[in-house]
Amino acid sequence: MNTKRTFQLVALDLDGTLLNTNGTISKENRAAIQTATDQGVTFVIATGRPYCGLPLAMMEETGIQYAITANGASIYRAPGKECLFEDCMSTDLVIHILKKLLKLEMHISLFIQGEAYMPAQCREALQKITTLPDSLKEYILSTREGITDMIAFLKERSQPIQKLTLNFLTNPDGSYVNRDKTIQILEQYPEINYLSGGYGNLEFAKAGVTKGKGLSLLCKYLNIPLEQTIACGDSENDLDIMKTAGLGVAMANAPEDIRSQADVITLCNDAHGVAAMLNQWIVL
């Protein structure tokens, strides 16, 4: 029996997985996704990014219609931004946490209804961060709306928040500025769950929200068995979905502790690892 035919759905992380270091999707990855899509395989983007950060043009041309965003806090059908599921933090909770975080120098992003915002004071901090690739900095600046008074903004809108992403400056010894202090703050709130999405950052959403839970919900919606799914990623925020899927695939550029927990390892994101994975497990 050809085992390649047993997989009906593939969930792909973006940064460090489908996207290369330059923040683009290689023609090899695009071609492999298109071939598998033509064979009836369903593809899902599973990312920490908000809806506004999705590569919508690529998704449309390759037939990708679904996206698990904000680490599982929301699931969308694209390109119409139809929200199929959302599980958010309350405005009051985020304001309580944010008041403490704004006292520390870092870059902060907030995701609300698929859009991205940042306190205006964080723009300068982003420019000082040396651990982020230029392509990722450009993506952040191009997708975030700067808000002068974020607390007032949240109070006025009173909308639930999908996720916050925190990026840190580095000390001369390579350690992260204010990261330990931030963890101490986040540990005070059992209502949230935090982890790293890469480059030493911290991301937090409502407790219980994960990419893996998002995959389970979407598979139920699509009537696809979880054992017939593949999930591919490179960071801590991908571990849950890799373990939830029928086959968990780690990128070669993932940290060793992520690779050690995967079922299989593919090539790195700069060597078209997604295409290599699809050619091995899906594409006939």
C-alpha positions as CSV (number, residue, x, y, z in Angstrom):
1,M,0.0,0.0,0.0
2,N,1.3,3.5,-0.9
3,T,1.4,5.3,2.5
4,K,1.6,8.7,0.7
5,R,-2.1,8.4,0.0
6,T,-3.1,8.2,3.7
7,F,-2.5,11.9,4.4
8,Q,-5.4,14.2,3.6
9,L,-4.2,17.4,5.3
10,V,-0.9,19.2,5.8
11,A,-0.4,22.0,8.3
12,L,2.5,24.3,7.7
13,D,4.1,26.9,10.0
14,L,5.3,30.0,8.2
15,D,8.5,31.6,9.8
16,G,11.4,29.2,9.7
17,T,9.3,26.6,7.9
18,L,7.5,27.5,4.7
19,L,9.3,30.9,4.6
20,N,13.0,31.0,4.0
21,T,15.5,33.4,5.7
22,N,14.5,36.1,3.2
23,G,10.9,35.8,4.3
24,T,9.8,34.4,0.9
25,I,8.4,31.1,-0.4
26,S,10.6,29.3,-2.8
27,K,9.4,28.1,-6.2
28,E,10.2,24.6,-5.1
29,N,7.8,24.8,-2.1
30,R,5.1,26.5,-4.2
31,A,5.3,23.8,-6.9
32,A,5.1,20.9,-4.4
33,I,2.1,22.5,-2.6
34,Q,0.4,23.1,-5.9
35,T,1.0,19.5,-7.0
36,A,-0.4,18.1,-3.7
37,T,-3.3,20.4,-3.8
38,D,-4.2,19.3,-7.3
39,Q,-4.2,15.7,-5.9
40,G,-6.8,16.7,-3.3
41,V,-4.7,17.3,-0.3
42,T,-5.9,20.1,2.0
43,F,-3.3,22.6,3.2
44,V,-3.5,24.8,6.3
45,I,-1.2,27.5,7.4
46,A,-0.6,27.1,11.1
47,T,1.2,30.2,12.4
48,G,1.7,32.5,15.3
49,R,1.0,35.4,12.9
50,P,-2.4,37.2,12.7
51,Y,-4.6,37.0,9.7
52,C,-3.1,40.2,8.3
53,G,0.3,38.6,8.2
54,L,-0.7,35.7,6.0
55,P,0.8,35.3,2.5
56,L,-2.7,35.6,1.0
57,A,-1.5,35.8,-2.7
58,M,0.5,32.6,-2.4
59,M,-2.4,30.9,-0.6
60,E,-4.8,31.8,-3.3
61,E,-2.6,30.7,-6.2
62,T,-1.9,27.4,-4.6
63,G,-5.4,26.7,-3.3
64,I,-4.7,27.0,0.4
65,Q,-8.0,28.1,2.0
66,Y,-7.5,27.7,5.7
67,A,-5.3,29.3,8.3
68,I,-4.8,28.6,12.0
69,T,-3.5,31.9,13.3
70,A,-2.3,33.5,16.5
71,N,-1.0,30.1,17.7
72,G,-4.5,28.6,17.5
73,A,-6.5,31.5,19.0
74,S,-8.4,31.9,15.6
75,I,-9.1,29.9,12.5
76,Y,-9.9,31.6,9.2
77,R,-11.0,30.7,5.8
78,A,-9.1,32.7,3.2
79,P,-9.1,35.0,1.3
80,G,-12.4,36.3,2.6
81,K,-11.3,36.5,6.3
82,E,-14.1,34.3,7.4
83,C,-13.5,33.5,11.1
84,L,-14.5,29.9,11.8
85,F,-13.3,29.8,15.4
86,E,-11.9,32.2,17.9
87,D,-10.8,31.8,21.6
88,C,-9.5,35.1,23.0
89,M,-8.2,36.8,26.2
90,S,-10.4,39.4,27.8
91,T,-9.6,43.1,27.3
92,D,-9.4,43.6,31.1
93,L,-6.9,40.7,31.5
94,V,-4.6,42.0,28.7
95,I,-4.7,45.6,30.0
96,H,-3.7,44.3,33.5
97,I,-0.7,42.5,32.0
98,L,0.2,45.2,29.5
99,K,0.5,47.9,32.1
100,K,3.4,45.9,33.6
101,L,5.0,45.0,30.3
102,L,5.0,48.6,29.1
103,K,7.4,49.5,31.9
104,L,10.0,47.3,30.3
105,E,11.9,47.9,27.0
106,M,10.8,45.4,24.4
107,H,8.7,45.2,21.3
108,I,5.1,44.3,21.8
109,S,2.5,43.2,19.2
110,L,-1.2,42.7,19.9
111,F,-3.5,40.7,17.6
112,I,-7.2,41.7,17.5
113,Q,-9.7,40.3,15.1
114,G,-6.9,39.3,12.7
115,E,-5.3,42.7,12.7
116,A,-2.0,43.7,14.4
117,Y,-1.1,46.6,16.6
118,M,1.9,47.8,18.5
119,P,2.4,50.6,21.1
120,A,4.1,53.4,19.2
121,Q,6.9,53.5,21.8
122,C,7.9,50.0,20.7
123,R,9.0,51.0,17.2
124,E,12.4,52.2,18.4
125,A,12.9,49.0,20.4
126,L,12.3,46.9,17.3
127,Q,15.1,48.7,15.4
128,K,17.5,47.8,18.2
129,I,16.7,44.1,18.1
130,T,19.7,42.3,16.4
131,T,18.4,38.7,16.6
132,L,15.5,39.2,14.1
133,P,16.3,38.9,10.4
134,D,15.7,42.1,8.4
135,S,12.9,40.4,6.5
136,L,11.0,39.7,9.8
137,K,11.5,43.3,11.0
138,E,10.1,44.6,7.7
139,Y,7.1,42.3,8.0
140,I,6.4,43.5,11.5
141,L,6.7,47.2,10.6
142,S,4.5,46.7,7.5
143,T,1.7,44.9,9.3
144,R,1.5,46.7,12.7
145,E,-0.5,49.8,13.3
146,G,1.2,52.0,15.8
147,I,-1.0,53.1,18.7
148,T,0.1,56.1,20.9
149,D,-1.9,55.1,24.0
150,M,-2.4,51.4,23.8
151,I,-4.3,51.1,27.1
152,A,-6.8,53.8,26.1
153,F,-7.1,52.1,22.7
154,L,-8.0,48.8,24.3
155,K,-10.5,50.3,26.7
156,E,-12.2,52.2,23.9
157,R,-12.5,49.2,21.6
158,S,-13.2,46.7,24.4
159,Q,-12.5,43.8,22.0
160,P,-11.0,40.4,23.0
161,I,-7.4,39.9,22.2
162,Q,-6.1,36.9,20.3
163,K,-2.5,37.0,21.2
164,L,0.5,39.1,22.2
165,T,4.0,38.7,20.9
166,L,7.0,40.0,22.7
167,N,10.5,40.4,21.2
168,F,13.5,41.3,23.2
169,L,16.8,43.2,22.8
170,T,20.0,41.5,23.6
171,N,22.8,42.2,26.1
172,P,26.5,42.1,24.9
173,D,26.8,38.6,26.2
174,G,23.9,37.4,24.0
175,S,21.3,37.1,26.8
176,Y,17.9,38.7,26.3
177,V,17.1,42.0,28.0
178,N,14.0,41.8,30.3
179,R,13.0,38.3,29.2
180,D,13.4,36.8,32.7
181,K,11.4,39.7,34.2
182,T,8.7,39.2,31.6
183,I,8.5,35.5,32.4
184,Q,8.0,36.4,36.1
185,I,5.2,38.7,35.1
186,L,3.5,36.1,32.8
187,E,3.8,33.4,35.5
188,Q,1.4,35.4,37.7
189,Y,-1.5,34.8,35.3
190,P,-2.8,31.2,35.1
191,E,-5.4,32.5,32.6
192,I,-2.8,32.6,29.9
193,N,-0.3,30.2,28.2
194,Y,3.1,31.5,27.0
195,L,5.8,29.9,24.9
196,S,8.4,30.9,22.3
197,G,7.8,31.2,18.6
198,G,11.5,31.6,17.8
199,Y,14.3,34.2,18.0
200,G,14.0,34.1,21.8
201,N,10.6,35.8,21.8
202,L,7.6,35.1,24.0
203,E,4.0,34.7,22.8
204,F,1.0,34.4,25.0
205,A,-2.7,33.6,24.4
206,K,-5.6,32.3,26.4
207,A,-4.8,29.2,28.5
208,G,-5.6,26.1,26.6
209,V,-5.1,27.7,23.2
210,T,-2.6,25.9,20.9
211,K,-2.0,25.2,17.3
212,G,-2.8,21.5,18.0
213,K,-6.2,22.4,19.4
214,G,-6.8,24.5,16.3
215,L,-5.9,21.6,14.1
216,S,-8.3,19.3,16.0
217,L,-11.1,21.8,15.6
218,L,-10.5,22.3,11.9
219,C,-10.2,18.6,11.2
220,K,-13.6,18.1,12.9
221,Y,-15.0,20.9,10.8
222,L,-13.6,19.3,7.6
223,N,-14.3,15.7,8.7
224,I,-10.7,14.7,8.3
225,P,-9.2,12.2,10.8
226,L,-6.3,13.6,12.8
227,E,-4.2,10.5,12.0
228,Q,-4.4,11.5,8.3
229,T,-2.7,14.8,8.9
230,I,0.9,16.1,8.8
231,A,2.2,19.1,10.8
232,C,5.5,20.7,10.0
233,G,7.3,23.4,12.1
234,D,10.5,24.6,13.7
235,S,9.7,26.3,17.0
236,E,8.3,25.7,20.5
237,N,4.9,26.9,19.4
238,D,4.8,24.1,16.8
239,L,5.4,21.2,19.2
240,D,1.7,20.8,20.2
241,I,0.5,20.6,16.6
242,M,3.3,18.3,15.6
243,K,2.3,15.9,18.4
244,T,-1.4,16.3,17.6
245,A,-1.0,15.4,13.9
246,G,-0.7,11.9,12.5
247,L,2.9,12.8,11.5
248,G,5.0,15.5,13.2
249,V,7.8,16.9,11.0
250,A,10.5,19.2,12.2
251,M,12.7,21.4,10.0
252,A,16.4,20.8,10.1
253,N,16.9,24.4,11.3
254,A,14.7,23.7,14.3
255,P,16.5,23.6,17.7
256,E,17.6,20.2,18.8
257,D,14.9,19.9,21.5
258,I,12.2,20.4,18.8
259,R,13.8,18.0,16.4
260,S,14.1,15.3,19.1
261,Q,10.4,15.3,19.7
262,A,9.4,15.1,16.0
263,D,8.5,11.9,14.2
264,V,10.7,12.8,11.2
265,I,13.1,15.6,10.2
266,T,13.1,17.3,6.8
267,L,15.6,19.7,5.2
268,C,16.0,23.3,6.5
269,N,13.8,26.1,5.4
270,D,16.5,27.5,3.1
271,A,16.8,24.1,1.3
272,H,13.0,23.8,0.5
273,G,12.4,21.5,3.4
274,V,8.6,21.7,2.9
275,A,8.9,20.5,-0.7
276,A,11.3,17.7,0.4
277,M,8.7,16.6,3.1
278,L,5.8,16.7,0.6
279,N,7.8,14.7,-2.0
280,Q,8.6,12.1,0.6
281,W,5.2,11.7,2.2
282,I,2.6,13.2,-0.2
283,V,3.4,14.0,-3.8
284,L,3.2,11.0,-6.1
